[in-house]
Amino acid sequence: MGKLDVKKQQKREALLNTAFELFTAKGLNKTSISDIVEQAGVAKGTFYLYFQDKYDLCNKLIAHKASHLFEKAYHAMQEHKPDNIEDKILFITNHIIDALEHNTVLLTFISKNLSWGIFKAALISPPTDGTFDFYSIYLTMLKNDEVVFVEPELMLFFIVELVGSSCYSSILYEEPVPLEQLKPYLFKNIRAIIDQHKAP
């Protein structure tokens, strides 16, 4: 990567980081593009090189944050080397849940704004900005397993929806039960989802 590309990446990162600070402190509606560029220390024209508007920025920010969560979880999983695909998926899931438990600001931001379309952009669309290509790695993990899986995107969708909806309330409010009490049931349900997608 040349110096110009590095500078572009740094400006984009500055805009993303500043937007996260402002969105989580003030909310999306009360944050203007002028607020973001002023605090990031970049020209307003620079903003439009990377984002169409603040809503586009918000979507890309969620994709960016989700990508980092999966990247860290995947690298941690590689160090522990679980035996099979179920254990690999559960390790990654557990790692992400623990990360969000320790960063409730990020959990709240992602949960408020995340839709499957944005999540799909983060994980399934080929990365164009240096983000982690989790979906390709996920497909490779499935392919390298002894079991054949059908509808892998659907399987990932169900797991993401289940984890996102159940863990948000459990982490923030201990509802319906605290997270450690929830996890064994959550993981049983994830195993059941994986089983349903194994080819006959």
N, C-alpha and C positions, 0 to 999 in steps of 0.2 A: 504494500500500500504506500503510495507516494505522499509527500508532505501535504499536497492539496487535498487528497482524500482523507488524510488524518484530520486536517482542520475542519473539513465538512462534517466528519463523524463527530468531532468534539462539539461543534455547534449544534448538531442534531441532539446529541446527548444532553447538552446544556438546556435546550428547550424542553426535552422530555423530563429531566430532573426538576426543572423549575415548575413546569406544569403540574407535576405530581405534588410538589409542596403546596402550590396555590389551590389546586383542586381539592386536596384533602383538608386544607385549612379554611378556605372560603366557599368551596363548592364550585361546580362547573358554571352554573348560571351567573354567579357573582364575579367570576374571573374573566377579564377581557384579554384579548390578544396583546393589547398595549401593556397590560400588567406583566404578561409572560415575557415579552421581549425586553422590557425594561429591566426586570429582575435578572434575566439570563444574560444581559449585556450584549445583545445582538440587534441588528437593524430589523425593522419590521419587514422589509423586503426579503430578508433571509428566512423569516418564518414561512413565507409562501413558496420558497424553494422546496420545502419538505412536507408541508401540510396545506390542505385546502382551506380549513377553518379550524376553530378550536374543537369542534366535534370530531373531525378527522384526527386531530392530535390526540384527543381522548381515546379514540378507538385504537390508534397505533400505540399509545402508552400502555393500554391494557394488554395488547398483544406483546409488547416489549417486556412488561413485568411478568406475564405468564411464561414467556419463553425463558427468562432467567430462572424462574422457579423450576422448570422442567430440566434445564441444563444442569443446575446444581444437583438435583435429585438423581439424574442419570449418572453423573460422574461419581457420586457417592455410591450408587448401586454397583458400578463397575469395580469399585474397590472391595466391596463385600462379596461380589460374585454369587448371587443366589442361584440355586440349582435349575429351576424351571421357570417358564414364562409367568405362571401365576405368582410365584414368589418375587419375580422381578417387578411385575406390575404393582404388587402390594408394597414392596419396598419403596418404589418411586412415590406411590400414593401417600404412604406414611411419612416420608421425608417432606413432601409438600405440605401435608396437614400440620406437621410440627413447625415448619417454617412460618406458616400463616398464624399458628397459635402464638408464636413469639413476635409477630408483626401484625397486630390487629388493625392498624391503620391501613396496611396493604390489603388485608382480608376484607375490610369494609369497602374500600375503594373498588376492588375487583368485583365483589358480590353485588354492589349497587349498579355497576355498569356492564357487567359481563353478559353477553348473549352468545348463543352457539355460533352465530355468524362471525362475531369478533374472535371467539376462541378458535374457530376453524381457520380464520385468517392467520392467527398466531401459530397454529400447530400443523395445519394441513396444507396451506398454500406454501409454495416454495419460497424460502426467505429471500428478500431482495435487499436487506439492509444489514446483513451480517448477523441476524438473529439466529438462534439455535434451531436447527431443522429437526425438531423432535419427531414429527410424524414419519419421516423417512427412517429414522432409527427405530421407532415403534414397529413399523412394517418389517424391518430387517429382523428385529427380535422375534416377531411372530414367524417369519419365514424360516429362521434358524432353529425353531423349536420342532420337536418330533411330531407335534399335533398340527393338523391343518385347521385354519380358522376361516369362517365365513363372515362377511360383512364386518371387516375390522373397524371401519369408520363408525359404524353403528355401535359396536362394542365400546369404543372409546367414548362416544357420546353418552351412553348410558352410565358409564363409570363416572365421567365428569359431572353429569347432572346429579347423580346420587351423592357423590362426595361433596359437591358444592352446596347443595340444598341442606344436607344433614349436618355438615360440620359448622356452618355459619352460626346457627343458633346454639349449637353445643359449645362452641368456643366462646362466644360472646356472652351467652346467657345461661349456660349449663342446662339448656332445654333441648329435648325432653330429659336428657341426663348429661352429666359431665362427660367430657371427651374420652377419657380413659375407659369409662363404662360403655361408651358408644362404639369404640373402635372394634372390639371383637365381633359385634353384630354387623357393623359396616363391612368388615373384611369377609365375613361369611357371605354377605350379599354380593360383593365384588366377585368372589369365587364362583357364585351361582351364575352371574352374568357371563363370566368367561366360559363356564361349562356350556351355557346355552349357545355359544358361538363356535363351539368345536364341531367340525364336520363329522357327520355320521360315519 
